[in-house]
Amino acid sequence: MTTIALIGCTGSIGRQVCEVVRAHPGRFRFSALVCEKNRTALSALAEEFRPAIACCAGDIGDFTAIFEGCDVAFIAAGGFAGLSYTLAAARAGKKIALANKESLVCGGELVMREVKKSGSVLVPVDSEHSALFQCLGFRRDAPFKKLVLTASGGPFLHFSEEELKHVTAADALRHPTWKMGAKITVDSATLLNKGYEIIEAKWLYGADFSQIEAVVHPESIVHSLVFFEDGAAMAQLGYPDMKVPIQLALTYPERLPCERELDLASLGALHFERLPAEKFPCFSLAVEAGKEGGTAPTLLNGAAEIAVNAFLAGRITFPQIAETVQETLARSPRTPAENFEALQEADLLARRAATGYIYDK
Ligand code: MG
């Protein structure tokens, strides 16, 4: 029996973790369920799964108590808020199933330091990084030549720059292959998400940025590839379904049955094309901030959270998401990512600068 403390239990990933637990009774149970603020959904889950702890984020004084007695800390909370949970779980030396991107994008340096110090085990849940993990034999320290992340390209892959000016929030929320929360769906449309995943891959696999690439693969069947020294490449394939990487993060190297096996003949063909970074500036802004390090990725992320919300509210256009991020980065001073407080400060600074840029001009 694997005991799980699930942070972010009412979100898109959290609900799928619950589905996995439901599908395998006797195999998993929850010691803690934590959500941001949806008390109604939380009480229904608490009623069903009977964890020792069920609470909203605002009610928590000390994170240590949440991770007491769990085998796996499953971090499915969205946004910068997820980082403090990941740090607490790492300090407690827990096995961490990590679905929160911002933990590594903003706090990669701090998280990896804590993981190393406590001997905590970090397991990726993001489908691309789970694919890399599988191709590397469930190791984060295996040798490779190059990591290639696949990207669906989002709903606007072949739109012209003129067309991009007129897309709406509803258009952006129609992702061609994956069903996800609103923020990450827009981040997939801007390709900011793929930039984030390059930063995640750097921290998870100790890769240099020069060893990580992204390629467009519209069908989202190949979830990522590892190239080795001899030119051999290994890929992991499957239908886009987050329950597979969620389940595997909890059971690897063991594999439990899944719902749908891949039917290659009915798929027919798989396609790959160059990622059009020039049309989607968020991608390069993210990679550049990742290369810069320190608080730069946190500034980028804070600005993006504000810009995406403004876009969803119909306040700014799609290209203005990238513009807001770029302006915020240009206006904000950087500091080293020494501790959580430095990142928190950068996050607030970026949110203020981005809000000012959007609403005061
Ligand atoms: Mg992904």
Boltz pocket constraint, residues with backbone or C-beta under 6 A from the ligand:
constraints:
  - pocket:
      binder: B
      contacts: [[A, 126], [A, 127], [A, 128], [A, 197]]
      max_distance: 6.0
